[in-house]
Amino acid sequence: MEDLIIIGVGFPDIIQTVEDINSDKKQFNLLGFLDDKTDLHKQKILNYPVLGSLNWVEKNQNVTIIN
């Protein structure tokens, strides 16, 4: 299973697409969002956390990114 990150919280509808794909066969582990707006960090969008800024990827390189 692939760990997945969504860049930006502006289009959370992508979550539904990921959940639709996973309903047939679990392929993705959606970890949450990355966004440079620090006031969003540690909040949840549709039950998925905003993990931090884009530099989060530097420390967590084994993820698939959707932008």
C-alpha positions as CSV (number, residue, x, y, z in Angstrom):
1,M,0.0,0.0,0.0
2,E,1.3,3.5,-0.9
3,D,1.4,6.4,1.5
4,L,-0.3,9.4,-0.1
5,I,-0.1,13.1,0.7
6,I,-2.3,15.9,-0.8
7,I,-0.6,19.2,-1.4
8,G,-2.9,22.1,-0.4
9,V,-6.3,22.0,1.3
10,G,-8.1,23.9,-1.5
11,F,-9.6,20.8,-3.2
12,P,-10.4,18.3,-0.5
13,D,-12.7,16.5,-3.0
14,I,-9.7,14.4,-4.0
15,I,-10.3,12.5,-0.8
16,Q,-13.5,11.0,-2.3
17,T,-11.6,9.8,-5.3
18,V,-9.0,8.1,-3.1
19,E,-11.7,6.5,-1.0
20,D,-13.5,5.3,-4.2
21,I,-10.3,3.7,-5.4
22,N,-9.7,2.1,-2.0
23,S,-13.3,0.8,-1.8
24,D,-12.5,-1.8,-4.5
25,K,-9.0,-2.6,-3.3
26,K,-7.1,-0.7,-0.7
27,Q,-4.2,0.9,-2.6
28,F,-3.5,4.1,-0.7
29,N,-3.0,5.1,2.9
30,L,-4.0,8.7,2.9
31,L,-1.8,10.4,5.5
32,G,-3.2,13.9,5.1
33,F,-2.5,17.3,3.6
34,L,0.5,19.6,3.3
35,D,-0.1,23.4,3.2
36,D,2.2,26.4,3.8
37,K,-0.5,28.2,5.7
38,T,0.7,27.6,9.3
39,D,-2.7,28.4,10.8
40,L,-4.0,25.2,9.2
41,H,-1.2,23.0,10.6
42,K,-2.5,20.3,13.0
43,Q,-6.1,20.9,12.0
44,K,-8.2,18.3,10.3
45,I,-9.9,18.6,6.9
46,L,-12.6,15.9,6.4
47,N,-10.9,13.9,9.2
48,Y,-7.4,14.0,7.7
49,P,-4.7,16.1,9.3
50,V,-2.8,19.0,7.9
51,L,0.7,17.6,8.6
52,G,2.7,20.8,8.0
53,S,4.4,22.7,5.2
54,L,5.8,21.4,2.0
55,N,9.2,20.9,3.6
56,W,7.6,17.9,5.5
57,V,8.4,15.9,2.3
58,E,12.1,16.4,2.9
59,K,11.9,14.3,6.1
60,N,9.3,11.9,4.7
61,Q,10.4,11.1,1.2
62,N,8.7,7.7,0.8
63,V,5.3,9.1,-0.1
64,T,3.3,9.7,-3.2
65,I,2.2,13.3,-3.7
66,I,-0.9,14.6,-5.3
67,N,-1.1,18.3,-6.2
